[in-house]
Amino acid sequence: MPNDRAARIRRLLSDLVAFDTVSDRSNLPLIDYIERYLASFGITGRRILDDSGQKASLWVTIGPEDKAGLVLSGHTDVVPVAGQSWSSNPFELVEREGRFYGRGTADMKGFVAVCLAMVPEIARARLAMPVHLAFSHDEEVGCVGVRPLLRQLGGAAVKPLGCFVGEPTHMQVTIAHKGKHGVRATFRGQACHSSLAPSGVNAVEYAADLIAEIRRRAREIAAHGERDDLYDVPHTTLLTSTVHGGTALNIVPDHCAVEFEARGLRASEAKELTDAIIDWAKAEIEPAMKAVNPDCGIDFEEILEYPALEMGSEHALVTLAKQLAGRNSHAKVSFGTEAGLFVSLAGIPAVVIGPGSIAQAHKPDEFVELSELLTCGDFIERLVAHCTTHRDLGDLVQ
Ligand SMILES: [Zn+2]
C-alpha cells in the first residue's frame, strides 16, 4: 500500500538521519539499527568490519543464496556539517512542503531508507533470484569501505548479475561517471635568509612551476581533448586544489605541499594523467633542486583514487534499469560513486540510479522530495517482480 510505504520511508529516514555518521565517526550504531530492523523480518546480514573495528559494511541476501541476484547499494556515511549554516538541526528530519530536510537525505540515506522500507515486500516475494543490500562506510572519503566487500564478492562462487548504486540522479539511469586520481606533491627545498635567495632552494616557486604546468595541460585538454556531451563538463578535468608553503616574508621557503587531481572520462585516464605530470616534474623540476642540494626534491603520494564507470548503453543491465525505471534515456555524471569499483574490483556490472539531486548533496539544508523516494520505491517494486519471474537480466515481463 503506497500510503503505508510513504509512512515507512518517513520513519526509517527519520531514524537514519538521526545517526551522526559523518565519515570520521563510527557507523556501528546505524548498522546495529539496520540489523535489528532486518531481524524483525527474519533476515540476517553479514558485517565486514574495518581495521579499527569501529566501522562496518553490511551485506544482506534476501532469497536463494545459491543463485546470482541483483544488488541495491548505498553508503551509510555523510559529509560534515561543520561551517555550514542550516535552518534546522541537520541530524533531525524536518518535513516541509513534500521535502525531507536533513544531512544525508539526498546523499544517500533517502535511498537506504527506501531499500529498507521495501524489505517487507522483498521478504514476502517468491524470489527466483536474490535481492542483495550492500551498505558501505567511508564512501565520502574515497570509496574506502566498499572495497573489502567487493574483493570478497569478486572471489565468490556465485556473483551478483548486476548492481544499482542509489546515488542521487533524480532516478535517471546513469551509465557512466568520471574516474578520479588525487596526488600530493611535497617539495623539499632549502631555507635561507631571503637576502641570500639564490643560495636557497625555493620550494614554493618550484611548486608554482608544477601548478603552471597542471594549468597548461588542463587548458589543452579542455580545448583539444576528447569530448562526451552527455557529461555536464564534457571533457577530462585537471586542477590544483590546495597549496601550503612558506613561513615568513624574509625566509626562502624549504617546504611546499600541493594537492592536485584529475577526473577522467575513461577508466584509467585520471591516473595516466597524474602519472604523466609526476614524470614531467621529476624530469623538468627536480634536477634543478638537486643541483643545489641533493637532499632537495619532490615526494609524490596518491591520496585518493577511484575508477570511472563506463557501461555500454546496450548492456542488459542498462536495458533492465530503463525498464524498471520506465525511462528510455540514460545519463552520465561527473561525480564519483562506488559503481566503478563494483565493475573493476568485483566484475559486477553497475548502474547509478537514485532519488534526489547531487545539487543538494553536501550542502546546508540538504533535502530529498518524498515523490522521488516513492518513485524509487516503485523502481524497487518492479525489480522485486523481475526477481520473482527471472533468473537473469532478460526482458522484464510486463
Ligand atoms: Zn554519496
Residues whose N, C-alpha, C, O or C-beta is under 5 A from the ligand:
A	BS01	ZN	D107 M108 E167
